[in-house]
Amino acid sequence: MSKSPAASVETSRKSRARKVFDRVKPWLPALIAVLLLVVALFALREIAGELDYREVLAQVHATPTSALLLCLGFTLLSFVALAGYDLSALAYLRIRLPWHTVAQGAFAGYAVGNTVGMGALSGGAVRLRVYGAAGMEPMQVAQLMGFISAGFGLGITFIGAIGLLWGADRAETVMGIPVWLMHGIGVFTLAFISWVIWLCAKGRHFKLFGQEITLPSMQLALVQVAVSALDLLFAATALWVLLPMSAEVSFMDFLAFYVIGVSLGVILHIPGGVGIFEAMIILAYGDSLPPATLAGALLLFRATYYLLPLALAIGLLLLREMLNLAKPALPR
């Protein structure tokens, strides 16, 4: 039986729509990222117009030394936790490297990747130089970076879900998203992570881009989640201790917005999330704290968590190269 003219027209219309969607589909993530970036830039422009930079500098100078020392301490703890990514990735690949090599590669890789952006590439290039000198092949370094990226994604999703469940009331006030929806997203996300860990426990295999991928053991997957949790908790605390405690900023509420800001920076591939991270924090707490107070804390956090480790990493890498050049050449 032949189709009616109306049915044929509807089928043709759906076919054209499908073709258009197939063409646009690869560009959707980039389009969404650009849209989010434009929104963030407009928000940041409005915020910057309200700031008095003399007040910001005054707030920086007024920050207690004890708060700065705490910020430094939690920054150090965050970078120690970050080394856990490399250790678990090396365990997954069954590769052993000297602890000092892992410490140098992890610290320098994260210091550069966090600040420059595109961590898988910039941090991967640093690790290729450090770990490659210890015998790792370029493909192994690429696999290591893939494992680290997957672990970070799993961990930040877990912490984000916890933050949504705990800080939904505050998030509703700021972003206007209903509490029930955020709770639903949080529960669904935790269920998804549990399913992924269950797959790891079953030792499942799958193909990605023609390559056979073996999931890590459940123990290793849980270690990745724990490492991510510790990293984000320490990093968020490094900023939180710089905020005046008189504002009674709930840490769990703050953690939710911190994770959102970090996630947006990663999605948009903005170096260090500069701009969009600050916009998220100021938008979230601009009604509780003066914008200049928040901006001062964020400025100090940038200097402590990003610029100081970057400077140390560059110094260590340069020293390493100088020592390698100074070594006498082996006789042939």
N, C-alpha and C positions, 0 to 999 in steps of 0.2 A: 504494500500500500504506500503510495507516494505521500509526502508531507504536504500539508496545506501551505499556501503562500505565506500566511502569517507565521507559521512555525519555521519556515525556511528563512524568513527575514530575522526572526529571533535567534536562530542558530548562527546565522551569519554575523549578527551583532555581537553575540557572545564570543565568536571566534576572533573577531577584530579586537574586542576588549582584552581577550586572553593574550593576543600577540603584543598589544601595547603594554600590558602588565609585564610580560616576559622581557620586553626591552627595557622597561623602567626598573624592574626588580633588582638588578645588580647595583643600581645607583641609589636605591632607597636608603641604605645606611648612611651614605655620604650626604644625601639631601636632608635627612633628619638631623645629622650632626651639624650641618650648616645652619639649619633653622634654630637649633638650640644655641649655637654660637652667637647668632644675631640677637636672639632674645637676651642672652647673657651680657652682650656688649651694650645693649640699650639700658639694661638694668644697672650695669657698672657705670655707664655715663651719668645716669641720674644720681647714683650714689656719690660719684666723684664730685659732682657739682655742689653737694652739700658739705663736703669736707673742708675744714680749715687746716692746712698743712702745718701751720705753726702749732696748732693743738695736737696734731698727730705726733710731731717731734717732741712736744712737751710730755705727752703720754709715754713715749719711748724712754725719755730720760727719767720719768717718775717710776718706772717699773722697778720693783724691789730686786736687789741682787739675789735674794733667795729664790725668787720666781725664775730668774734667768738660769740659776744653777740647776733647779729642778727641770727646766726645759732641756738643758744640756744633758742631764742624766737620762731623761726619758728618750731623747734622741739617740743616745748611745745604746740604750736597751732595744730600741726599734731596729737599729742596724745590726745588733747581735742576733735578734730574731730573724732578720732578713737572710742571714747566712744559713738559716735552717732550710730555706728554699733550695739553695745550691747543694747542701748536704743530702737532702732527700732525693733531689734529682740525680745526683751522682750515685746514690744507693740504687735508684731505679735502673740506671744504666750499667750498674755493677762496675763502676770505675772508682779507683782509689787514688787520691791525690794528697800530698802533704797538707796538714792543717793550715800552715802559714800561707800556702798557695791559695787554698779555698778562702781564707780570711781576706787576703788581698784582692782576689778576683771578685768576691762577693761585695766587699765594701766599695771598691772602685766602680764596679759595674752598676750598683744601685745608686751611688752618688752621682754618676754621670747620667744614667738613665732617668732618674727622678727629675733632674734639673733640665736636661736637654730635651726630654721627651722621646717618644718612639723607643721605649726601653728595650724591646726585643732586638732592635737594631743597634742602638748606641751602646746599651749595656752588653749586648752580644759581641760587639766589636772589641770591647775592653776584655771580656772573658776569653775571646779567641786569642788575644795577645798573651794574656797571663796563663790560661790553661793550655793553650797551644804549645807554649814553651815547656810545659810539663809533660807533653806527649799526647794531648787530646787532639783528635782529628776534627777538621771543620764541621763535618756532618754530626759528630758527637756533640759539639758545642751547640749546633742548631737544634738537636734533639733536647739538649739540656734546657735551652731557652723556651722551647715549646712546652716542656713539662712545667717550668717555672711559671709561664704565662697562664697555663691551665690551672695550676695550684692557686695563683693569685686570684684568678677569676672566681674559683670556687670559694675561697676564703672571704673575699670582699662581698660576695653574694650572701654568704652565711651571716656575716656581721651586719650587713644591710638589712636582712630579714629580721634579725633580733632588734635592730634599731627601730624598724617600722612597727614592730609589735609593742615595743616599750615606749617609743616617743610619738605615737600616732596622734595624740591629742595636740601636742605642740605643732606637729607637721600640718594638721588640719587648719590650725590658726594661721599659719604662714602661707601654705600653698592652696588651701581650700579644698583639699582632697578628703572625702569622707573617711572617718575612722574605720568603718566597717570594710571599706575597700582596701585600705592599707593593711588591716589585719588579715584580710583574705589573701592579699599578695604575699605577706610575710609567711603565712601558714603554707601556701602553695610552694613558695620558694624553699622552705625547710623540708617539705615533702620531696621536692625534686632533688635536693642535695642528699637526702636519705636514700633515694632511689639510686643515685650515682654511686654512693658508697656501697650499696647492696650489690650493684653490678661489679664493683671492684672485688667484693668478697667472693663473688662467683667466678672471678678470673675470666671475665668475658673478653673476647677479641672482636675487633671490627676493622673495616677498611676505610681509610681517609685519603682521598686523592691517589688511590691505587696502592697505598702503603698499608701493610698490616700493622695495626696498633694493638698492643697488649696493655690493658689497664693495669695500674699498679695494684699492689695488695691493699686490702682494707686498712691495715695498720699504717701503710705509707700514705694513703688518702687521708686518714684521720690526722696524721702528723702534718700534712699540708694545710688542713683546715686550722689546726692549732697554731701553726706558724703564722698563718695569715691573721688569725684572731689576735695573737700577741703583737704582731707588727702594727696593725691598725689601732689597737688599744693603746700601745705605747706612743705612737705618733699623734693620736688624737689628744692624749694626756699632755704631750709636750706643748700643744697649743692651749689646752684648757687651763693649765697652771698659770698662763700669762694673763688670763682674764680676771678682773676683780671679783673676788669671791662674794662681795657684798651684793652682787646681782643675783646670787643664788641660782646660778645656771646649772640645771640638772645635767649630770655627765651623760646619762643614757640618751636624753633628748639631744644633747650636743653631738653625741656620737653618730646619731642618725643623719644629721645634716653634714657632718664631716665626711661620712662615707658617700653621701650623695654628691658632694662637691668633688671628692677625689674621683668618683666614678665618671662624672661628666668630663673631667679633665682627661681621663684615660680614653673615653669614647671619642672625644674630639681631637685627640693627639696633640693637645696644647702643651708645650713644654712646662712641666711642673704644674699644669692646670692654672697658670697665672691668669688672673682676672676672673674666670668663672668660679674658681674656688672661693676667692674673696667675696665675690658677689653673693654666693650662696650663704656664707656665714653672716655677712652684714645684713642681708635680707631677713635671715632667720632671727637675729638678735638685735636688729636696729631699734626695736621698740623697748628692749630691756636695757641696753647699754648705748651710750652716745657713739655715733659712727666713728668719731675720732679715736675713742678708746679701743674699739674693735680694730680699726685700721692700724693703730700702734702695735697691738698684740700680734696682728697678722704680719706686720713688717718684721718684727723681731723673730717670729716663727720662721719666716722665709730665710732670714739671715742665718738662723741657728740650724734648721733642719735641712736646708737646701744648699745655701752658699758656702757655709763652713765645711761640710763634708766634701763638697765639690772641690774646694781649694785644697783640702788635705789629700783627696784622691789624685788630683793632678800632680801635686808635689810628690806623692809616693810613686806614681807611674814614671815621672821624670827621673827620680832617684834610681828607680829600678833599671831604666834604660841606660843611665850613666854608669851604673855598676856593671851592667852587661858589656858595655863598650870598653870598660876598663880592664875586663878579664883578658888575660893573655890568650892568644889564639893557640889551639891545640896543634902540635906538630903533625904533619901528614906522614 
